[in-house]
Every structure is written in structure tokens, then in C-alpha cells.
């Protein structure tokens, strides 16, 4: 009871210190963010499938430690990263693959991850080679262009 009274007194003192005459300074508008963690996950997955190296790393980490937790898919993404040929791949990627694949999965899980990695790699290649619509020179309509 005594703590409740002290807390109420502290709040009342704090309210008395604020000046209603001085308007709050305008705050800059924040950039829009995905409305849910699943929206953020979906955006990360799309960037990873578009071949974004850092998005692939972040997705593998999320799948291996967060929500949704999927250690087989985390391992699959680690395999994709290591086998991608991206010049950014380094020793940490090899270590992450060892950790997510060899230490977390049994033989059946590793086989499933390898099969999933193959499908992911094929999907990335398809997405990289898909035609895209871009604005035509001179702003006269759109033309088909090769992806990344």
C-alpha cells in the first residue's frame, strides 16, 4: 500500500512539472515498416530468393534461432550461401554451415536440408533469369528485360 501511494505521488509530481503551454515538438515521420513479424519475415525471404547475400544470411540465422524455428531450412540456406559462389562468402559462412547442419541435424535432417537447398538454388536461378518489365527509354511504355 505504501509503495502504491509513493508511486502515485511520484506520478503526480511528474505531471505537475510538465507545462501544458509548451506544445510538443513535431516528430519526423517514421518510415513505414511491415505490420507484422511475418511481414518482415516474408520481405526477408523475398530478398533472399532474389539473391541478396545478407538477406540469405539473416534468413538462415532467423530460421536457426527464432520464429519460425526450422533448423532444416536454416541448414538449407547455409548450404545455398556456401555454394553460391558469392564473393562475400567467408569463413564465418563455413562455420555457420557446420554449426547449423552438422551439429544440429542428424543424417536424415541433413539429407532433407540438402534436398531443400537444391530446390532453393534452382528457384533463385529462375528468379534471377526471369523477365522483368522496365520503363522504355524515353518513357514510352515498358519493355521486357532480363532479371538480376
VENGIPE-V219822 format. One record per backbone hydrogen bond with DSSP energy under -0.5 kcal/mol. CO is the residue of the C=O (numbers start at 1). NH is the residue of the N-H. E is the energy in kcal/mol with one decimal. If there is no record, write none. Layout:
co:CO nh:NH e:E
co:CO nh:NH e:E
This chain:
co:1 nh:5 e:-2.1
co:2 nh:6 e:-2.3
co:3 nh:7 e:-2.5
co:4 nh:8 e:-2.3
co:5 nh:9 e:-2.3
co:6 nh:10 e:-2.3
co:7 nh:11 e:-2.2
co:8 nh:12 e:-2.1
co:9 nh:13 e:-2.3
co:10 nh:14 e:-2.2
co:11 nh:15 e:-2.3
co:12 nh:16 e:-1.9
co:13 nh:17 e:-1.3
co:14 nh:18 e:-0.9
co:18 nh:20 e:-0.6
co:19 nh:22 e:-0.7
co:21 nh:23 e:-0.8
co:36 nh:40 e:-2.0
co:37 nh:41 e:-2.5
co:38 nh:42 e:-2.8
co:39 nh:43 e:-2.1
co:40 nh:44 e:-2.3
co:41 nh:45 e:-2.8
co:42 nh:46 e:-2.4
co:43 nh:47 e:-2.1
co:44 nh:48 e:-2.2
co:45 nh:49 e:-2.5
co:46 nh:50 e:-1.3
co:47 nh:52 e:-2.2
co:48 nh:51 e:-1.6
co:51 nh:53 e:-0.6
co:52 nh:56 e:-2.3
co:53 nh:57 e:-2.1
co:54 nh:58 e:-2.7
co:55 nh:59 e:-2.7
co:56 nh:60 e:-2.5
co:57 nh:61 e:-2.4
co:58 nh:62 e:-2.6
co:59 nh:63 e:-2.8
co:60 nh:64 e:-1.7
co:61 nh:65 e:-1.3
co:62 nh:66 e:-3.1
co:63 nh:70 e:-2.8
co:68 nh:70 e:-0.6
co:70 nh:74 e:-2.4
co:71 nh:75 e:-2.1
co:72 nh:76 e:-2.3
co:73 nh:77 e:-2.3
co:74 nh:78 e:-1.9
co:75 nh:79 e:-2.4
co:76 nh:80 e:-2.4
co:77 nh:81 e:-2.5
co:78 nh:82 e:-2.3
co:79 nh:83 e:-2.5
co:80 nh:84 e:-0.6
co:81 nh:84 e:-1.1
co:86 nh:89 e:-1.7
co:90 nh:93 e:-0.9
co:90 nh:94 e:-1.5
co:91 nh:95 e:-2.6
co:92 nh:96 e:-2.6
co:93 nh:97 e:-2.2
co:94 nh:98 e:-2.3
co:95 nh:99 e:-2.5
co:96 nh:100 e:-3.1
co:97 nh:101 e:-2.5
co:97 nh:102 e:-0.7
co:98 nh:102 e:-1.0
co:98 nh:103 e:-1.5
co:99 nh:104 e:-0.8
co:101 nh:105 e:-1.3
co:106 nh:110 e:-2.6
co:107 nh:111 e:-2.2
co:108 nh:112 e:-2.2
co:109 nh:113 e:-2.3
co:110 nh:114 e:-2.4
co:111 nh:115 e:-2.0
co:112 nh:116 e:-2.3
co:113 nh:117 e:-2.7
co:114 nh:118 e:-1.8
co:115 nh:119 e:-1.7
co:116 nh:120 e:-2.6
co:117 nh:121 e:-2.7
co:118 nh:122 e:-2.1
co:119 nh:123 e:-2.1
co:120 nh:124 e:-2.5
co:121 nh:125 e:-2.1
co:122 nh:126 e:-2.2
co:123 nh:127 e:-2.5
co:124 nh:128 e:-2.5
co:125 nh:129 e:-1.6
co:126 nh:130 e:-0.5
co:127 nh:130 e:-0.7
co:130 nh:147 e:-1.2
co:132 nh:134 e:-0.6
co:132 nh:145 e:-3.1
co:134 nh:143 e:-2.8
co:136 nh:139 e:-2.2
co:137 nh:140 e:-0.6
co:139 nh:141 e:-1.0
co:141 nh:136 e:-2.8
co:143 nh:134 e:-2.6
co:145 nh:132 e:-3.7
